[in-house]
């Protein structure tokens, strides 16, 4: 059905964006190099804490030494039972420095869910803050570390959990047990290096707004700390438009990433919260033309970006920079083209590209693709399939969503992944 020119457009011109990230670097290695260049620059702060790059590096290194003494190394998962805070960010960095992988455990989640996540991931170590720990969650030893036997006893208590905990689990709308996605260092590096959808550099101030369990935090934290920028941590708890307005004004935030629903709430309740912000990135579900109402509130040179991507593609797979003013008859916003280091293909049931206007399934490939699902080899094999257009050994792609017009369109909801639709 496709001529040579159209096939090339589908498989090359529209599908691929070249890599531009420091491979085979690691996230903590890039941070350490940045800390060496700008040791006295402010890296991380909230209303009570202010850490320079040198101080943050020292704290993370001290924790890494402690974790290595407890046996943390490559492919060892460390549970971090803490909410959004500078201490949590330092712990994330410390786990990476130790060679392990961090699993955020949000204290606001039901204890039964946290217990399942820790057990399913095989956490060897769990770190947290006793005063803020929920009942039944593993408590820490000195320096925020709990040994595996403590976690095992806590999981036993969780399995004897109350009916109230089980009901809270149901009320969250969970449609089955969660699955861990093993994100790679190079996926994170590809997200924040060599990209055109956003500006990264020491002149930016990022707001860490997302819950640590949400992959938006990957962009907020590492987009700042790997480029010498400041990362402002919104105080813990559920974010509100008023709280965002206050922290943006207090700290001169320039870069914001929000879910579509929260962006709509800001537009409705506190549109002046975006005053002075230079980059507003929105994702998570289809973005409406409501963005028109927010224009004029941020800085004059501000850009609005619609981002799309399941966790399996490390936060973003495609982005679309909006141009203003939007046409009055605009009813939806596209998800745009693949970001650097990413490949997007709209394929039919036989794995072949479809022409413009023909429905198909969106497949994602490139450096942002995760290793797979943690301890789920069958599911990984089902969803992370051999790459249809790359003969390189081990090259894979994953199916993410259905397109109605031959180009990627955001689904109404993406629940953490590459579910076939």
MOFEN-V695408 format. One record per run of one state. SS is the DSSP state (H for helix, E for strand, C for the rest). FROM is the first residue (numbers start at 0). TO is the last residue. Records with the same first field share a line. If there is no record, write none. Layout:
SS->FROM-TO ; FROM-TO
This chain:
C->0-2 ; 13-14 ; 17-25 ; 37-40 ; 45-48 ; 69-75 ; 81-84 ; 98-99 ; 105-109 ; 121-123 ; 128-128 ; 132-139 ; 146-146 ; 159-161 ; 171-179 ; 182-183 ; 192-203 ; 208-214 ; 225-228 ; 233-239 ; 251-253 ; 269-269 ; 274-277 ; 283-289 ; 294-301 ; 308-309 ; 313-316 ; 321-335 ; 338-340 ; 347-351 ; 353-358 ; 366-370 ; 373-375 ; 386-394 ; 403-420
H->3-12 ; 26-36 ; 52-68 ; 85-97 ; 110-120 ; 129-131 ; 141-143 ; 147-158 ; 162-170 ; 184-191 ; 215-224 ; 240-250 ; 259-268 ; 270-273 ; 290-293 ; 310-312 ; 376-382
E->15-16 ; 41-44 ; 49-51 ; 76-80 ; 100-104 ; 124-127 ; 140-140 ; 144-145 ; 180-181 ; 204-207 ; 229-232 ; 254-258 ; 278-282 ; 302-307 ; 317-320 ; 336-337 ; 341-346 ; 352-352 ; 359-365 ; 371-372 ; 383-385 ; 395-402
